[in-house]
């Protein structure tokens, strides 16, 4: 659904004004024009439709349309085994209809400045106190290019980060010959660290994750479990939202690795259908030049092309992703620990014309929006 890119350079667009004088259309202006066009699609629709009493929610599926917002039934948290039910009425807000049609919503000023500063200060303190890379220890990197499986699939550090706070460095902050952190990013003396706020370590990090929300009392947990997050997700159709992961992404200025275009459900795959939604909060102003988020409207309707899974060759035959019964002789067969722990399972249907024309991995897809 999303593409997060670092350091891309984009030329401004020259346009003609109402008096036929050329002017420069900024990235923000182009974004706002695109949002207006997408909103017009919603405004031009007949809603509620006169010919139907049903509504298709991306997360709930087909729902019975309530006669008015006030008559829409509230989700029953005690009976949420099914995401949708034909017996429960539902009336989406305008923002929800935008999300269901285009696959995203843009919410400026979602957090207060105090909330943002609290998270940034907490992260700096966390790095200074808890991340101690050394020249004698191989540092874990995070990458999304062709070496992603090699980087994330070769140790327990990545898998164990699901419920913990682990630190992942930029690949260009690591020495290629030893895998150690480069000297310019290593810890300085105590006095120097106090004077420079240990910014050298911060500059080496790609991300911290993936259990930021699990630390009691932290601003990350407070934000993740805040009423405004719960209210937003319920407005968009979620009945019983849960948090599978949280992360802090740095977007380093000089060595920041590109995050290639991808579908979030590749990594957060749900059944019986996809229900993953990403909440991306910019702690600094995001621009075309410093690694803003890109989305491709309506791409949420496409099927998931691949799934990041535990590797059967590493963990053994008892790991089964294909819904078939293994032979008894293979049941519980051990794996090969030299193989990567994680791998990509191809879900692409080559007979699906919709999938055939979409090229997305490693490049910014056509019609993407910053």
N, C-alpha and C positions, 0 to 999 in steps of 0.2 A: 504494500500500500504506500510505502514511503521511501524516499531517498534522502539521505543526509550527506551533503557534500561539503568538502573543506576547500577554501581558497580558490574557488572558481572565479574567473574574471569575466564580466559581462559588459558589453558596450551599451550605453544608454540608447534609447530609441528617439529619433528625431521625428517630430510630428508637426502638422500645420495647425495653428490656433484658429480661433473664430475669425480673426482679422487677417488670416492667411500669412501670419508671421510664424516662422519656425520656432519651436520651443523643444526643450528636452523633456521627455517623459521619464520620470524616475522609476526605479524598480517598485517603489511603494505605489506610485500612480498606476503602473501596469497591473500590479496585484489587485488594487482596488477596482480597476476596470473589469478584470476577470471575475472578481467576486460579484460585482453588480450583474454581469451577464449570467452567472450561475444562479443568483438570487431571482433574476427575472424569469428563469425557467420555472421556479417554484411559484412565483406570483401569478404567472400566466395559466397555471393549472386550475382546473375547476376543483375546488375542495371546500366541503366534502363533495365527492362525486355524486351526481344525481342517478347514475346508472349502477352503482355498486354500494354494498354495505360492508365491504371488507377493505383492509389496508395491509400492505406488505411491509413489515418492519424488517430491517436487515438482521437484527439479532433475534427477534421473536418469531419471524416467519409471518404467515398469514393470520391476521387478527380480525375479529369482528369490530367494525368501526362504531364507536359510541356516537350518540346523537349530538353531543356537545362536550366541551372540555370538562364541565362540571359533573357529567354523568360517567366519565371514564373511571373504571374501577382501579383501585390501588392494588399493587402486587401483594400477594399473600406470602410473607416470608416463611410461614410454617408449611407451605405447600408449594415449593418451587422446584420440584423435580423436572417439570416441563417449563421450557422458556416461554412457550405460548400456548394458549388454549382458546379454542373457538368459543368457549362459554364465557370468557372474560372479555368485556368490551374495552376498547382502547382508542383514545383520541390524541394523536401526536401534535406536539407544538410545531410552530413554523420552523424552529431550529432543528427539531427532530426530523422533519420532512426534508430539510436541506441535507442533513447527515445521511438519511436513508437513500437519497437520490445521488448525492455526489461523493459520499464516503468520508467526509471530513467536516469539521466546523472550525472557524477561526475566531478565537476569543481574546481580543487584546485586553491588557491590564487585568488579567485573571487573578494575579496575586498582588499583594501590597508590597511596597518597597521594603518594609520591615521583614516580611516573610522571605523575600529574595535575599536580603543581606544576612539573615539568620542562617540560611542554607549555605551560602558561600563561606561565611565565617566558620561554620561547623565543619565544612569539608576541609578547609585549610588546617584547622586544628587536628582533624582526624588523620590527615596525611602526615603532619609533623610528628604526631605521637605514635601512630600505629604502622606506618610503612617505613621499614628500615632496609632498603636494598643495600647490598654490599658488593664489592668487587669479587667476592668469592662465591656468590650465590647467583644462579641463573634466574633472571627476571622474566616473569610471564608477560607476554605481549598479547595485544588484541588486534585483530585485523579482519577485514571482510573481503579481501581480494582472493586470488586463486590459491593462496597459501592459508586460507582460513581453517581448513580441516587440520593442517599440520600445526597451526598455532594453538587452536582451542581443543584439539583432540588428542593431545599427547601426554596429558597429565591429569591428576585428580583436581588440580587447583581450579579449573574452570567449572567442572561439575559440582564441586563442593561449595562454590560461590552462590548456589541457589538460595540458601538461607543464611548467608553470611555476608560480610563486607570484605571483598577482595580487591586488590589493586592490579590494574593491567596497564603496562607501559606502551608507549608508541614504539613501533618497530624501528624507527630511525633514532631512537634514544638508546638502542642496544648495539653492542659491538657484534659484528657479524662473525668474527673468529671465535669468540668465547660465549656469546649469548648473555654476557654481563652488561649491566648498565654502564653507559659511557661515563668517563671520569667527570665531565662537566656537570653531570646530573647527580653525582653521588653526594652524600652528606658532607657538609663542611664542618669545621670545628664548631663546638657549642656556641662560642661567642659570635662567630660569623653567622651561624644559623639564626641567632636572635636578632642580629642586625639586618639580615636580608630576608627574614620571615620564611627561610627555607624555600624560596621560590624556585630554586633549581630542581627540587624534587617535583613540585607541582607541574613544572614545564615538561617533565618527562612522561606524565601520565596521559593515557588515552581515555580511560574510564575507570570508575569504581562501581562495583555491583556484586551481586544482583539482588541482595537482600537488605537494601538500605532501609526499607520500611519495617524491618524486624527489630530494630534497636529501640527499646522503650525510652521515651523522653526526648528523642532526637527530633529536630525540625522536619526531617524527612518522613518520619512516621506520623507526626502531627499533620503535615500537609496531605499525605496519602490518605489518611483516615478522616480528613476534615469533612464537615457537612456539605461544603460546596462541591467537593468531588463526588460524594454520594448523590447529591441532588442532580448534578449534571448527568451522571450515568443513568440514573433512573429516568430522567427526562428523555434520554436518547433510547430508552427501551430495555435497559438491563433490569432484571428482576432481583437477582441476588449477586451483585458484583463482588468479585474477590480479586486480590492483588497477587499475581504469580511472580512478578519480579519488578525491581526498581533499580535505576542506575543513574549515575552522574557522569555526563560526557563533557570532556574538556575542550575539544576543538582547538588544538594548539596552533599558534600562528605560523611557526616556521617548519615544524616537523609533523603537523597533523595529517594523519593518513586519511585518504578518501574513504567514505562509507558508500559503497556501491548501492545502486537501486535494488530494492528487495521487497518482499512481502513479509510483514511481521509474523504472519501465521506460519511461515516456514519454521520459525523457532519457537512459537507458542501455539502449537497445533491442538485444536480442541475437537471433540466429538460429542454428539453426532453431527454437528456442523460447526463452522468457524464462528467464534464469538469473541476473538481477541480484538481489543481496541487499545491504541497507544495514546497516552496523554503526554505531549511533548511541551515542556515549559522552558522558555528561553530566559535564562537568568541574566543574560546580557542581551542588548539589542542585536537581533540576528539580521544580517544583511547578505547580499549576494556575494560579498567578498570575504566573509568570515565564517562561512559554514552554516547557512540557514537550512531549514527543512524544506524539502520539495515534495509535492504530492502530485498524483495524476488523478484528476476527478473521474469518478465512476469505475476506477480500477478495482474497487472492493467487490464488484460483481463477478470478477474473473475467478476461476478456480485456482487453488494453490498449486504451484508448479513443482515444488519439491519440499521435503521435510527433513529437518536436521534431527537425526536420531542416534541413539546408541548403536554402535557398530556390532553387528552379529559376529563378524570375524574376530572381534576382540573379546566380547562377553560370552560367546558360545551359542550353540544352536537353540537353546531354550528360549532365546529372545526371538520372538516371532511377530513380524509386522504385516504378514500377508494373509492372516485369517485362514490358514490352512494347517492341517495336522501334520507335524513332523513324524517320520518313522520312529518307532520305539527305540531303535538302535542309536538314533541321533539325539533323543531327548536328554537334555542336561549335558550334552557334549561340551567340553571346555573349549575356550577360545584361544587365540594367539595374542599374547600381551604385547607383541611387537607391532601389532596393527593399531591404528588410531582408535581412540575410544568413541569418537563421534564421526559421523559421515552423513552425506546427503542422500536421501532416498528419493529417486525420481518419481514424481507423480504426474508428469506431463503426459497428456494424451495427444499423440501425433496425429490422430484423426479429428481432433477438435480444431476447426478452422479459427475459432476465437483465439486459441493459444498459439497457433502457428504464426500469426502476423505480429505478435507482441515480442519484441526484443527488449529485454529489460536488465539482464544480469550484467553488471559491470559498466553500464552506460546510462545516461539520463534519458528516459523514454520520451518520445514525442508527446506534446501536449501537457508536459509537466508544469506545475505552477509553484513558484517560490512563496 
